[in-house]
Every structure is written in structure tokens, then in C-alpha cells.
Amino acid sequence: MLSILLSSCELFRTTTRSAPATRQTAGRAVHRPAAGNAGHVARSAGGTASSNMASRPYIPMTKKAEYNPKAVRYNNYVVNDLINTAKSYGGTNYRTGGGTSVGLDCSGLVQVSFKQIGLKLPRTASEQAVVGQTIHVNDLRPGDLVFFNTDFKGKSISKINHTGIVTHVNGDQEVMFIHASSSRGVIEDNLYADYWQRGFIKATRLLD
């Protein structure tokens, strides 16, 4: 009976400020601190958590950050934490409306990843597209968001139905982004692949 209660608590961990949870990803344990905790443990580029709390600066998070993404400043610690959080969900199955390790949709992945660094974003891709500053695709950097219409039925903001987080930029022909694909789950793709170029609508920057 106790194990059933504990499992139920884990399913609702994203709505509480309980103790940090640990889940298995690709054969390793990933430690995810409670979202919104300014002094949370930094992650290394490989996605594993570092126990050296002194290795990263304290970044104050205020209620303002829930509504104003630019309340959190851009730096390597913040961006690495954002990206490694998203990557820790790699392989997670797609689930419409999902926002946990049980299943995620594209905007759910973006929302839980930014929540890790203290930002509360809207829930849907179209809502997320109007937050932050619109930028040119040539100016993309890790941590920026990219938005698409995967139905290929127009380029207006109202047609946006998909989003992802830029993870790596290598010249003008390789911009990798992580997203929750309806057919492949959480995965990284190149923005310059023909499919994504056909559906690309806009890019935004939340961290300045």
C-alpha cells in the first residue's frame, strides 16, 4: 500500500514543491531539482548533475519571472541547465497535453524545461510564440525557441502548432533543436532539414 501511495505522489511532482525526484534516463539516473529553486544543482554538458553547489552563481528568481521571461538573464549556467533538462527527457513518448516523464507534447517539453530555470511559460505552442523577442533565424543561439506549422498550411502565427528549443548552432546549415515529435518522442533535429524548413514560421528569444 505504501509503494502505491509513493507512486501516486511521483505522478504529481510537477505541481508540488516536494523533495527532488530521480528518474532513469537512457540507463542512468537523472536528478531533477524542484522547479523554481534558484540554487538548484547545475548540470554538466553531458546531462549529469554536479554536486558542487559552489561551481555556479546564485541566480535570484522572483515572482516577476513567472510572467516576464527576461527577468532571468542569459548565461552559460542557465542555458546549460535549460538544455540538459530538455535532453534528460530524450526518448520520452509523445502524449498530447503531457507535461511529465510519462509523456510530453512539444509545448509541454518547452514549459517543463523553462520551469527548471525559474520561468513559467504559457502551455500551448501558439501562446509561447508571443512571449519574448522575435529574432532572425541567422541570430539563433542555444536556448532560443523555434516555431512551426507542421500542417504546412500557412506562415502566420495563428497557424503555429509545434515548437522546440535550440540546443546547438554550427554555422548557417546546422541548428539543432530538441522537441517532442508525435511520431518519435523527444528527439533532436536540424532546423535546416527540408521538412522543418517547409514548416518554419518564427524564432524567439526569452533570455537576454
N, C-alpha and C positions, 0 to 999 in steps of 0.2 A: 504493500500500500504506500509506503514511504517513497519508493522509487517512482511510482506513478505520479505522486504529487510533485516530486522534483522535476520530472519530465515536463509536466504542465507548466511549471514556473519558467523553464527554459524557453518554451514557445512564446512566452510573453515578455522576454527580457528586454526587447527593444522599447517597451513602453514604461519601463521602470528604471530606477537608478540603483539597482541592486549591485552585488559584487560582480567584478569582471567575469565573463564567461569564456570557456575554452572550447573550440570545436576542432575537429580533424579536417585538414585540407591537404589533398594530394599526399597522404601518408605522414603528415606532420601536424603537430598541434599549433594552432594559431591563437594567440592570446589577444582578445579584443577588449580594451578598457571600456568602461561605461562612457557613452557618448556625452560630449559636452564637458568632459573633465579636462580642464586646461593643462593639468600636469600629467597627462596620460603618457604611457611609455612610448618612446619613439620606436619606429620600425626601421630596420635596415633595408637597403635596396633589394635584398633577396626576399623580403617579406617576413623575416623572423623578428621577434621583438627583442629589444635590448633592455637589460635590467639596469643599465647605468643611467639613472634619472638625471645625473648631473651633466650628461652629454648634450642636453637640449635646453634652450632657454624657456622660462616660464612665459606663456602667452596668455594674457588675461582674456577671458571670454565674458561678455556681458549679455544681458537680455537683448540689447541692441542687435547683437549678432544674429538673432533669430529672424530678424526682418531686414537687416542690411548686410549682405554678404561682404561688403568692403570693410566691415568692422574687424575682419580678420585679415591681417596683412600677408602678402605673398613672401614666403621664404622657403628654403630647401626642406626644413623640418616639417613644415605644414604640408607642402606638396608631396613629399615622400610618404607622410602618414596617410594623406588622402589616397594616393595611388596604390599604396600597399594594402590599404583597407579594401579597395575595389578588387585588387588582384587576389586577395585572400578568399574571395567568393568564386574564383575561377572554377569552371565546371559545374557550378550550381545550375540546376534545372530552371527553365523558364516557367514562370507562373504569372498569369495576368493578375495584377493587383498585389503581387507578392513583394514583401519587403524584409524577408529573413533568409537564413541559410536553407530553409525548407524549399524556397523557390522565390525567384525575383523576376520582375519585368524591368525594362530599360530605365524608366524613371525611378523605380524603387532602388535600383543599384546606385544611381546618382544620389538619391536622397540619403540612403544609409551611409554612403561614403563621405558626403559632406557633413553629415551629422557628427561623424567621428572627430572632425576638426572644429566643431562648435557652431556649425551653420545649419539652420533649419530652413530647408527649401520647400517650395510647393511640391505637390505629389505627382502631377502629370507632366509629360514632356512639353506640351504646349504652354503650360503655366511656367515651367522652368525656363523656357526660351525668352521670356520677357524680363527675367531678372538678370542684372549685371549689364555689362557694356558689350555691344556688338562690335566684333573685330573682323579684320580681313583674314582670310584663310592663310595668307603668307606670313601673318604675325603670330600664328598659333604657337603656344608653348605648353608644356605639361601642366595639367590642372585645368585647362580651358575645356569648355563644353562644345560639342558639335551636335547639330540637329538635322533631321532628315524627314522626308516624306517617302516611306518605303512603298507606297502605292503608286508613286511617280505620276501624281495627278495635279501637280502644280507646285509653285515655288513660294507661295505665300505662307506667312507664319501660321495662319489658321489651318494649314494642311499638315503641320508638324505632327508626327506620330512616333518618332524614335529619337533617342539621344544617347550620347556616350561621353566618356571622359578621356581627353588626350593624355597619353602616357609617355610618348617618346616622339621626338621630332628629329629627323635625319635628312636635311636638305628639303628640296621642294617636291620630292616624289615619294617620300615616306613619312607619313604622320600616323602613328599608331594610336588607336583609341580602344578603350575597353567598354564593352556594352553587354547587355543581356539580349541575346538573339533568340527569337521564338523557336528556331529550329536547332540551335546548337548550344543554348545556355549561355553562361557568362564566358566571353571569349574576347580576344584582341583581333582587330582587323586594321588594314591600311586604308586611310581615308581616300587615297588615290586609286584604289581599285575601281574598276568601271562601275560596278553595282552601286558603290557608295557615292561616286561622283554624279551618277544619274539622280540620286535622291537627295543630295546635299542641299540644304536651304540656308543655314547660317551657323556662325560660331559666336560664342560669348565668353567673356572673362568675368569671373566672380571675385578673384583675388588680385589685388593691385598693390 
